[in-house]
Amino acid sequence: MFGLSELAVILLVVVVVLGVKKLPKLTRSAGKATRIFKSEARALKEEDTRRP
């Protein structure tokens, strides 16, 4: 897997390529996607525990 230094370099490249103006919008949409994924995973887990 990636180490911390590799992830920092990748993040730096993303900032340079996308530009600082688009970064907040990108992080906001990534946060929304993460919240949706977590809620759906939680719902599936609850559904599995309800089944006999």
C-alpha distance matrix in Angstrom:
0.0 3.7 6.6 9.9 11.6 9.6 10.1 13.6 14.3 13.3 15.5 18.2 18.3 18.7 21.5 23.2 23.1 24.2 26.4 27.1 29.6 27.3 24.5 26.3 27.1 23.5 22.3 25.3 24.6 21.0 22.4 25.1 22.7 20.7 24.0 25.3 22.3 22.7 26.4 26.3 24.0 26.4 29.4 28.1 27.5 31.1 32.5 31.1 32.7 36.1 36.4 38.5
3.7 0.0 3.8 6.7 8.0 5.9 6.5 9.9 10.7 10.1 12.3 14.7 15.1 15.8 18.3 20.0 20.3 21.5 23.4 24.0 26.7 24.7 21.8 23.8 24.9 21.5 20.2 23.4 23.2 19.6 21.1 24.1 22.1 20.2 23.6 25.2 22.7 23.1 26.8 27.1 25.1 27.4 30.4 29.6 29.1 32.5 34.1 33.1 34.6 37.9 38.5 40.8
6.6 3.8 0.0 3.8 5.5 5.4 6.4 8.8 10.2 10.8 12.4 14.4 15.7 16.8 18.6 20.3 21.3 22.5 23.9 24.0 27.1 25.5 22.3 24.1 25.8 22.6 20.9 24.2 24.5 21.0 22.1 25.4 23.9 21.7 24.8 26.9 24.6 24.5 28.3 29.0 26.9 28.8 32.1 31.5 30.8 34.0 35.9 35.0 36.2 39.5 40.4 42.6
9.9 6.7 3.8 0.0 3.8 5.5 5.2 6.2 8.8 10.0 10.5 12.3 14.4 15.4 16.5 18.5 20.0 21.0 21.9 21.5 24.7 23.5 20.0 21.6 23.7 20.9 18.9 22.2 23.0 19.7 20.5 24.0 23.0 20.8 23.7 26.2 24.3 24.1 27.8 28.9 27.1 28.8 32.1 32.0 31.2 34.2 36.4 35.7 36.8 40.0 41.2 43.6
11.6 8.0 5.5 3.8 0.0 3.8 5.4 5.1 6.3 8.7 9.9 10.6 12.5 14.3 15.4 16.7 18.4 20.0 20.7 20.7 24.1 23.2 20.0 22.1 24.3 21.5 20.0 23.6 24.5 21.4 22.5 26.1 25.2 23.4 26.4 28.8 27.0 27.2 30.8 31.8 30.3 32.1 35.3 35.1 34.6 37.6 39.7 39.1 40.3 43.4 44.5 47.0
9.6 5.9 5.4 5.5 3.8 0.0 3.8 5.4 5.2 6.2 8.6 9.9 10.7 12.4 14.3 15.5 16.5 18.2 19.6 20.1 23.3 22.0 19.1 21.6 23.3 20.1 19.1 22.8 23.1 20.0 21.7 24.9 23.6 22.1 25.5 27.4 25.5 26.1 29.7 30.4 28.9 31.1 34.1 33.7 33.5 36.7 38.4 37.8 39.3 42.3 43.2 45.8
10.1 6.5 6.4 5.2 5.4 3.8 0.0 3.8 5.4 5.0 6.1 8.5 9.8 10.5 12.3 14.3 15.2 16.2 17.6 17.8 20.7 19.2 16.1 18.2 19.9 16.8 15.5 19.1 19.5 16.4 17.9 21.2 20.1 18.6 21.9 23.9 22.2 22.8 26.3 27.2 25.9 28.0 31.0 30.8 30.7 33.7 35.5 35.2 36.7 39.6 40.7 43.4
13.6 9.9 8.8 6.2 5.1 5.4 3.8 0.0 3.8 5.4 5.1 6.1 8.7 9.9 10.6 12.4 14.2 15.3 15.9 15.7 19.1 18.2 15.0 17.2 19.4 16.8 15.4 19.1 20.1 17.4 18.7 22.2 21.7 20.3 23.3 25.7 24.4 24.9 28.3 29.5 28.4 30.3 33.3 33.5 33.4 36.2 38.2 38.1 39.4 42.2 43.5 46.3
14.3 10.7 10.2 8.8 6.3 5.2 5.4 3.8 0.0 3.8 5.4 5.0 6.2 8.7 9.9 10.6 12.2 14.2 15.0 15.6 19.1 18.2 15.6 18.4 20.4 17.6 17.0 20.8 21.5 19.0 20.9 24.2 23.3 22.4 25.7 27.7 26.4 27.3 30.7 31.5 30.6 32.8 35.6 35.6 35.7 38.7 40.4 40.2 41.8 44.6 45.7 48.5
13.3 10.1 10.8 10.0 8.7 6.2 5.0 5.4 3.8 0.0 3.8 5.4 5.1 6.2 8.7 9.9 10.5 12.0 13.7 14.7 17.7 16.2 13.7 16.7 18.0 14.9 14.7 18.4 18.6 16.1 18.4 21.4 20.2 19.7 23.1 24.8 23.4 24.7 28.0 28.6 27.9 30.3 32.8 32.8 33.2 36.2 37.6 37.6 39.4 42.1 43.0 45.9
15.5 12.3 12.4 10.5 9.9 8.6 6.1 5.1 5.4 3.8 0.0 3.8 5.4 5.1 6.2 8.7 9.9 10.5 11.5 11.8 14.8 13.5 10.5 13.2 15.0 12.3 11.6 15.4 16.1 13.9 15.8 19.0 18.5 17.9 21.1 23.0 22.2 23.2 26.4 27.4 26.9 29.0 31.6 32.0 32.4 35.1 36.8 37.1 38.7 41.2 42.5 45.5
18.2 14.7 14.4 12.3 10.6 9.9 8.5 6.1 5.0 5.4 3.8 0.0 3.8 5.4 5.1 6.3 8.6 10.0 10.2 10.6 14.2 13.7 11.2 14.3 16.4 14.2 14.0 17.7 18.7 16.9 18.8 22.0 21.7 21.4 24.4 26.4 25.8 26.9 29.9 31.0 30.7 32.7 35.3 35.7 36.2 38.8 40.5 40.8 42.4 45.0 46.3 49.3
18.3 15.1 15.7 14.4 12.5 10.7 9.8 8.7 6.2 5.1 5.4 3.8 0.0 3.8 5.4 5.1 6.0 8.4 9.6 11.3 14.4 13.5 11.8 15.4 16.8 14.2 14.9 18.6 18.9 17.3 19.9 22.6 21.9 22.1 25.3 26.8 26.1 27.6 30.6 31.3 31.1 33.5 35.8 36.0 36.8 39.5 40.9 41.2 43.1 45.5 46.6 49.6
18.7 15.8 16.8 15.4 14.3 12.4 10.5 9.9 8.7 6.2 5.1 5.4 3.8 0.0 3.8 5.5 5.1 5.8 7.8 9.5 12.0 10.4 8.6 12.2 13.2 10.5 11.5 15.1 15.2 13.8 16.6 19.1 18.5 18.9 22.1 23.5 23.0 24.7 27.5 28.2 28.3 30.7 32.8 33.1 34.1 36.8 38.0 38.6 40.5 42.8 43.9 47.1
21.5 18.3 18.6 16.5 15.4 14.3 12.3 10.6 9.9 8.7 6.2 5.1 5.4 3.8 0.0 3.8 5.6 5.4 5.3 6.1 9.3 8.7 6.8 10.4 12.1 10.4 11.1 14.5 15.5 14.6 16.9 19.5 19.6 20.1 22.8 24.5 24.5 26.0 28.6 29.7 30.0 32.1 34.2 35.0 35.9 38.2 39.7 40.5 42.3 44.4 45.8 49.1
23.2 20.0 20.3 18.5 16.7 15.5 14.3 12.4 10.6 9.9 8.7 6.3 5.1 5.5 3.8 0.0 3.8 5.8 5.3 7.4 10.5 10.5 9.8 13.5 14.9 13.4 14.7 17.9 18.6 18.0 20.5 23.0 22.9 23.6 26.4 27.9 27.9 29.5 32.1 33.0 33.3 35.6 37.7 38.2 39.2 41.7 43.1 43.8 45.6 47.8 49.0 52.3
23.1 20.3 21.3 20.0 18.4 16.5 15.2 14.2 12.2 10.5 9.9 8.6 6.0 5.1 5.6 3.8 0.0 3.8 5.6 8.9 10.9 9.9 10.0 13.9 14.4 12.5 14.6 17.6 17.6 17.2 20.1 22.1 21.7 22.8 25.8 26.8 26.7 28.8 31.3 31.8 32.3 34.8 36.6 36.9 38.3 40.8 41.8 42.6 44.7 46.7 47.7 51.1
24.2 21.5 22.5 21.0 20.0 18.2 16.2 15.3 14.2 12.0 10.5 10.0 8.4 5.8 5.4 5.8 3.8 0.0 3.7 6.8 7.9 6.2 6.9 10.6 10.7 9.2 11.7 14.4 14.4 14.5 17.4 19.1 19.0 20.5 23.2 24.1 24.4 26.6 28.8 29.4 30.3 32.6 34.2 34.9 36.4 38.6 39.7 40.7 42.8 44.6 45.8 49.2
26.4 23.4 23.9 21.9 20.7 19.6 17.6 15.9 15.0 13.7 11.5 10.2 9.6 7.8 5.3 5.3 5.6 3.7 0.0 3.7 5.5 5.9 6.6 10.0 11.0 10.6 12.6 15.0 15.9 16.3 18.6 20.5 21.0 22.3 24.7 26.0 26.6 28.5 30.6 31.6 32.5 34.5 36.3 37.2 38.5 40.7 41.9 43.1 44.9 46.8 48.2 51.6
27.1 24.0 24.0 21.5 20.7 20.1 17.8 15.7 15.6 14.7 11.8 10.6 11.3 9.5 6.1 7.4 8.9 6.8 3.7 0.0 3.8 5.6 5.3 7.7 9.8 10.2 11.3 13.5 15.2 15.7 17.3 19.5 20.6 21.5 23.5 25.3 26.2 27.6 29.6 31.0 32.0 33.6 35.5 36.8 37.9 39.8 41.4 42.6 44.2 46.1 47.7 51.2
29.6 26.7 27.1 24.7 24.1 23.3 20.7 19.1 19.1 17.7 14.8 14.2 14.4 12.0 9.3 10.5 10.9 7.9 5.5 3.8 0.0 3.8 5.7 7.0 8.1 9.6 11.3 12.5 14.1 15.6 17.1 18.6 20.0 21.5 23.1 24.6 25.9 27.5 29.1 30.5 31.9 33.5 35.0 36.5 37.9 39.5 40.9 42.5 44.2 45.7 47.4 50.9
27.3 24.7 25.5 23.5 23.2 22.0 19.2 18.2 18.2 16.2 13.5 13.7 13.5 10.4 8.7 10.5 9.9 6.2 5.9 5.6 3.8 0.0 3.8 5.8 5.5 6.3 8.8 10.2 10.9 12.4 14.5 15.7 16.7 18.5 20.3 21.5 22.7 24.6 26.2 27.3 28.7 30.5 32.0 33.2 34.8 36.6 37.8 39.3 41.1 42.6 44.2 47.7
24.5 21.8 22.3 20.0 20.0 19.1 16.1 15.0 15.6 13.7 10.5 11.2 11.8 8.6 6.8 9.8 10.0 6.9 6.6 5.3 5.7 3.8 0.0 3.9 5.5 5.0 6.2 8.5 10.0 10.5 12.2 14.3 15.3 16.4 18.4 20.0 20.9 22.4 24.4 25.8 26.8 28.5 30.3 31.5 32.8 34.6 36.1 37.4 39.1 40.8 42.5 46.0
26.3 23.8 24.1 21.6 22.1 21.6 18.2 17.2 18.4 16.7 13.2 14.3 15.4 12.2 10.4 13.5 13.9 10.6 10.0 7.7 7.0 5.8 3.9 0.0 3.8 5.4 5.2 6.0 8.6 9.8 10.5 12.3 14.2 15.2 16.5 18.4 19.9 21.0 22.6 24.4 25.7 26.9 28.6 30.3 31.5 33.0 34.6 36.3 37.7 39.3 41.2 44.7
27.1 24.9 25.8 23.7 24.3 23.3 19.9 19.4 20.4 18.0 15.0 16.4 16.8 13.2 12.1 14.9 14.4 10.7 11.0 9.8 8.1 5.5 5.5 3.8 0.0 3.8 5.6 5.1 6.2 8.6 9.9 10.7 12.4 14.3 15.5 16.7 18.4 20.1 21.3 22.7 24.4 25.9 27.2 28.8 30.4 31.8 33.1 34.9 36.6 37.9 39.6 43.2
23.5 21.5 22.6 20.9 21.5 20.1 16.8 16.8 17.6 14.9 12.3 14.2 14.2 10.5 10.4 13.4 12.5 9.2 10.6 10.2 9.6 6.3 5.0 5.4 3.8 0.0 3.8 5.4 5.3 6.2 8.6 10.0 10.6 12.3 14.4 15.5 16.5 18.4 20.2 21.2 22.5 24.4 25.9 27.1 28.6 30.4 31.6 33.1 34.9 36.5 38.0 41.5
22.3 20.2 20.9 18.9 20.0 19.1 15.5 15.4 17.0 14.7 11.6 14.0 14.9 11.5 11.1 14.7 14.6 11.7 12.6 11.3 11.3 8.8 6.2 5.2 5.6 3.8 0.0 3.8 5.5 5.0 6.1 8.6 9.8 10.4 12.3 14.2 15.1 16.4 18.4 19.9 20.9 22.4 24.3 25.7 26.8 28.6 30.2 31.5 33.1 34.8 36.6 40.0
25.3 23.4 24.2 22.2 23.6 22.8 19.1 19.1 20.8 18.4 15.4 17.7 18.6 15.1 14.5 17.9 17.6 14.4 15.0 13.5 12.5 10.2 8.5 6.0 5.1 5.4 3.8 0.0 3.8 5.4 5.1 6.3 8.7 9.9 10.7 12.5 14.3 15.5 16.7 18.5 20.0 21.2 22.7 24.6 25.9 27.2 28.8 30.5 32.0 33.4 35.3 38.9
24.6 23.2 24.5 23.0 24.5 23.1 19.5 20.1 21.5 18.6 16.1 18.7 18.9 15.2 15.5 18.6 17.6 14.4 15.9 15.2 14.1 10.9 10.0 8.6 6.2 5.3 5.5 3.8 0.0 3.8 5.4 5.0 6.1 8.6 9.9 10.6 12.2 14.2 15.4 16.5 18.3 19.9 21.1 22.6 24.3 25.8 26.9 28.7 30.5 31.8 33.4 37.1
21.0 19.6 21.0 19.7 21.4 20.0 16.4 17.4 19.0 16.1 13.9 16.9 17.3 13.8 14.6 18.0 17.2 14.5 16.3 15.7 15.6 12.4 10.5 9.8 8.6 6.2 5.0 5.4 3.8 0.0 3.8 5.5 5.1 6.2 8.7 9.9 10.5 12.3 14.3 15.4 16.4 18.3 20.0 21.1 22.4 24.4 25.7 27.0 28.8 30.5 32.0 35.5
22.4 21.1 22.1 20.5 22.5 21.7 17.9 18.7 20.9 18.4 15.8 18.8 19.9 16.6 16.9 20.5 20.1 17.4 18.6 17.3 17.1 14.5 12.2 10.5 9.9 8.6 6.1 5.1 5.4 3.8 0.0 3.8 5.4 5.1 6.2 8.6 9.8 10.6 12.4 14.3 15.3 16.5 18.4 20.1 21.1 22.6 24.4 25.9 27.2 28.9 30.8 34.3
25.1 24.1 25.4 24.0 26.1 24.9 21.2 22.2 24.2 21.4 19.0 22.0 22.6 19.1 19.5 23.0 22.1 19.1 20.5 19.5 18.6 15.7 14.3 12.3 10.7 10.0 8.6 6.3 5.0 5.5 3.8 0.0 3.8 5.4 5.1 6.2 8.6 9.9 10.7 12.3 14.2 15.4 16.5 18.4 20.0 21.2 22.6 24.5 26.0 27.2 29.1 32.7
22.7 22.1 23.9 23.0 25.2 23.6 20.1 21.7 23.3 20.2 18.5 21.7 21.9 18.5 19.6 22.9 21.7 19.0 21.0 20.6 20.0 16.7 15.3 14.2 12.4 10.6 9.8 8.7 6.1 5.1 5.4 3.8 0.0 3.8 5.5 5.1 6.1 8.6 10.0 10.6 12.2 14.2 15.3 16.5 18.3 20.0 21.0 22.6 24.6 26.0 27.4 31.0
20.7 20.2 21.7 20.8 23.4 22.1 18.6 20.3 22.4 19.7 17.9 21.4 22.1 18.9 20.1 23.6 22.8 20.5 22.3 21.5 21.5 18.5 16.4 15.2 14.3 12.3 10.4 9.9 8.6 6.2 5.1 5.4 3.8 0.0 3.8 5.4 5.1 6.1 8.6 9.9 10.5 12.2 14.2 15.4 16.4 18.4 19.9 21.1 22.7 24.6 26.2 29.6
24.0 23.6 24.8 23.7 26.4 25.5 21.9 23.3 25.7 23.1 21.1 24.4 25.3 22.1 22.8 26.4 25.8 23.2 24.7 23.5 23.1 20.3 18.4 16.5 15.5 14.4 12.3 10.7 9.9 8.7 6.2 5.1 5.5 3.8 0.0 3.8 5.5 5.2 6.2 8.6 9.9 10.5 12.3 14.3 15.3 16.5 18.3 20.1 21.3 22.8 24.8 28.3
25.3 25.2 26.9 26.2 28.8 27.4 23.9 25.7 27.7 24.8 23.0 26.4 26.8 23.5 24.5 27.9 26.8 24.1 26.0 25.3 24.6 21.5 20.0 18.4 16.7 15.5 14.2 12.5 10.6 9.9 8.6 6.2 5.1 5.4 3.8 0.0 3.8 5.5 5.2 6.2 8.6 9.9 10.5 12.3 14.2 15.4 16.4 18.4 20.2 21.3 23.0 26.7
22.3 22.7 24.6 24.3 27.0 25.5 22.2 24.4 26.4 23.4 22.2 25.8 26.1 23.0 24.5 27.9 26.7 24.4 26.6 26.2 25.9 22.7 20.9 19.9 18.4 16.5 15.1 14.3 12.2 10.5 9.8 8.6 6.1 5.1 5.5 3.8 0.0 3.8 5.5 5.2 6.1 8.6 9.9 10.6 12.3 14.3 15.3 16.6 18.6 20.2 21.6 25.1
22.7 23.1 24.5 24.1 27.2 26.1 22.8 24.9 27.3 24.7 23.2 26.9 27.6 24.7 26.0 29.5 28.8 26.6 28.5 27.6 27.5 24.6 22.4 21.0 20.1 18.4 16.4 15.5 14.2 12.3 10.6 9.9 8.6 6.1 5.2 5.5 3.8 0.0 3.8 5.5 5.1 6.1 8.6 9.9 10.5 12.3 14.2 15.4 16.7 18.6 20.4 23.8
26.4 26.8 28.3 27.8 30.8 29.7 26.3 28.3 30.7 28.0 26.4 29.9 30.6 27.5 28.6 32.1 31.3 28.8 30.6 29.6 29.1 26.2 24.4 22.6 21.3 20.2 18.4 16.7 15.4 14.3 12.4 10.7 10.0 8.6 6.2 5.2 5.5 3.8 0.0 3.8 5.4 5.0 6.1 8.7 9.8 10.5 12.2 14.3 15.5 16.7 18.8 22.3
26.3 27.1 29.0 28.9 31.8 30.4 27.2 29.5 31.5 28.6 27.4 31.0 31.3 28.2 29.7 33.0 31.8 29.4 31.6 31.0 30.5 27.3 25.8 24.4 22.7 21.2 19.9 18.5 16.5 15.4 14.3 12.3 10.6 9.9 8.6 6.2 5.2 5.5 3.8 0.0 3.8 5.4 5.0 6.2 8.6 9.9 10.4 12.4 14.4 15.4 16.9 20.6
24.0 25.1 26.9 27.1 30.3 28.9 25.9 28.4 30.6 27.9 26.9 30.7 31.1 28.3 30.0 33.3 32.3 30.3 32.5 32.0 31.9 28.7 26.8 25.7 24.4 22.5 20.9 20.0 18.3 16.4 15.3 14.2 12.2 10.5 9.9 8.6 6.1 5.1 5.4 3.8 0.0 3.8 5.4 5.2 6.2 8.7 9.8 10.7 12.6 14.5 15.8 19.2
26.4 27.4 28.8 28.8 32.1 31.1 28.0 30.3 32.8 30.3 29.0 32.7 33.5 30.7 32.1 35.6 34.8 32.6 34.5 33.6 33.5 30.5 28.5 26.9 25.9 24.4 22.4 21.2 19.9 18.3 16.5 15.4 14.2 12.2 10.5 9.9 8.6 6.1 5.0 5.4 3.8 0.0 3.8 5.5 5.1 6.2 8.6 9.9 10.8 12.6 14.7 18.0
29.4 30.4 32.1 32.1 35.3 34.1 31.0 33.3 35.6 32.8 31.6 35.3 35.8 32.8 34.2 37.7 36.6 34.2 36.3 35.5 35.0 32.0 30.3 28.6 27.2 25.9 24.3 22.7 21.1 20.0 18.4 16.5 15.3 14.2 12.3 10.5 9.9 8.6 6.1 5.0 5.4 3.8 0.0 3.8 5.4 5.1 6.1 8.7 10.0 10.7 12.7 16.3
28.1 29.6 31.5 32.0 35.1 33.7 30.8 33.5 35.6 32.8 32.0 35.7 36.0 33.1 35.0 38.2 36.9 34.9 37.2 36.8 36.5 33.2 31.5 30.3 28.8 27.1 25.7 24.6 22.6 21.1 20.1 18.4 16.5 15.4 14.3 12.3 10.6 9.9 8.7 6.2 5.2 5.5 3.8 0.0 3.8 5.4 5.0 6.2 8.8 10.0 11.0 14.5
27.5 29.1 30.8 31.2 34.6 33.5 30.7 33.4 35.7 33.2 32.4 36.2 36.8 34.1 35.9 39.2 38.3 36.4 38.5 37.9 37.9 34.8 32.8 31.5 30.4 28.6 26.8 25.9 24.3 22.4 21.1 20.0 18.3 16.4 15.3 14.2 12.3 10.5 9.8 8.6 6.2 5.1 5.4 3.8 0.0 3.8 5.4 5.2 6.4 8.9 10.4 13.4
31.1 32.5 34.0 34.2 37.6 36.7 33.7 36.2 38.7 36.2 35.1 38.8 39.5 36.8 38.2 41.7 40.8 38.6 40.7 39.8 39.5 36.6 34.6 33.0 31.8 30.4 28.6 27.2 25.8 24.4 22.6 21.2 20.0 18.4 16.5 15.4 14.3 12.3 10.5 9.9 8.7 6.2 5.1 5.4 3.8 0.0 3.8 5.4 5.2 6.4 9.0 12.2
32.5 34.1 35.9 36.4 39.7 38.4 35.5 38.2 40.4 37.6 36.8 40.5 40.9 38.0 39.7 43.1 41.8 39.7 41.9 41.4 40.9 37.8 36.1 34.6 33.1 31.6 30.2 28.8 26.9 25.7 24.4 22.6 21.0 19.9 18.3 16.4 15.3 14.2 12.2 10.4 9.8 8.6 6.1 5.0 5.4 3.8 0.0 3.8 5.5 5.2 6.6 10.3
31.1 33.1 35.0 35.7 39.1 37.8 35.2 38.1 40.2 37.6 37.1 40.8 41.2 38.6 40.5 43.8 42.6 40.7 43.1 42.6 42.5 39.3 37.4 36.3 34.9 33.1 31.5 30.5 28.7 27.0 25.9 24.5 22.6 21.1 20.1 18.4 16.6 15.4 14.3 12.4 10.7 9.9 8.7 6.2 5.2 5.4 3.8 0.0 3.8 5.5 5.5 8.6
32.7 34.6 36.2 36.8 40.3 39.3 36.7 39.4 41.8 39.4 38.7 42.4 43.1 40.5 42.3 45.6 44.7 42.8 44.9 44.2 44.2 41.1 39.1 37.7 36.6 34.9 33.1 32.0 30.5 28.8 27.2 26.0 24.6 22.7 21.3 20.2 18.6 16.7 15.5 14.4 12.6 10.8 10.0 8.8 6.4 5.2 5.5 3.8 0.0 3.8 5.6 7.7
36.1 37.9 39.5 40.0 43.4 42.3 39.6 42.2 44.6 42.1 41.2 45.0 45.5 42.8 44.4 47.8 46.7 44.6 46.8 46.1 45.7 42.6 40.8 39.3 37.9 36.5 34.8 33.4 31.8 30.5 28.9 27.2 26.0 24.6 22.8 21.3 20.2 18.6 16.7 15.4 14.5 12.6 10.7 10.0 8.9 6.4 5.2 5.5 3.8 0.0 3.8 6.4
36.4 38.5 40.4 41.2 44.5 43.2 40.7 43.5 45.7 43.0 42.5 46.3 46.6 43.9 45.8 49.0 47.7 45.8 48.2 47.7 47.4 44.2 42.5 41.2 39.6 38.0 36.6 35.3 33.4 32.0 30.8 29.1 27.4 26.2 24.8 23.0 21.6 20.4 18.8 16.9 15.8 14.7 12.7 11.0 10.4 9.0 6.6 5.5 5.6 3.8 0.0 3.8
38.5 40.8 42.6 43.6 47.0 45.8 43.4 46.3 48.5 45.9 45.5 49.3 49.6 47.1 49.1 52.3 51.1 49.2 51.6 51.2 50.9 47.7 46.0 44.7 43.2 41.5 40.0 38.9 37.1 35.5 34.3 32.7 31.0 29.6 28.3 26.7 25.1 23.8 22.3 20.6 19.2 18.0 16.3 14.5 13.4 12.2 10.3 8.6 7.7 6.4 3.8 0.0
